[in-house]
């Protein structure tokens, strides 16, 4: 059911604070986070160090084509990049910064309902976990569904519902998401384990997160 990155097929690349690589029909590991989940000073320091690493390896940080250069680096350097910067980004989320309103079962349920709503219609949804200040999921867009549009839809719908529920206004989610093209079945299984183990890694108790495992995925 889940298909993976094809190194021989075309990849569309865009650049922001994070690189984004898109390939029709592929499966992605997605993380989106609340706006207060990483302090601005921490995020700024992370970007400076990441951009310095990219420049030292001959890649312009703000150039969308730079994503192709990163893909073309030797496997050891690609692993170094992800172990240093992707892992650090995810580790920061588990430190519990911000109001962590997703810890409430009712609020987490709004997110889960939104993700499950169009499963097998616009996308194939894999496992996911709603953490106190972020969400991890595996997803494969179907047909002409666009990953950016899907993320934008989830965020807009849930932000409106959550803000109304909390009696608040303003930005709820960080605009940009972390997305990773899944390279194959082994990596897919690693991401499934990461999603399942994330609550324990963050020292959460039962009722402080919402975990969904897709049957037979």
Secondary structure, 3 states (H helix, E strand, C coil): CCCCCCCCCCCEEEECCCEEEECCCCEEEEEEEECCCCCHHHHHHHHHHHHHHHHHCCCCCCCCCHHHHHHCCCHHHHHHHHHHHHHHHHHHHCCCCCCCHHHCHHHHHHHHHHHHHCECCCEEEEEEEECCCEEEEEEEECCCCCHHHHHHHHHHHHHHHHHHHHCCCCCCECCCCEEEECCCHHHHHHHHHHHHHHHHHCCCCCCCCEEECCCCC
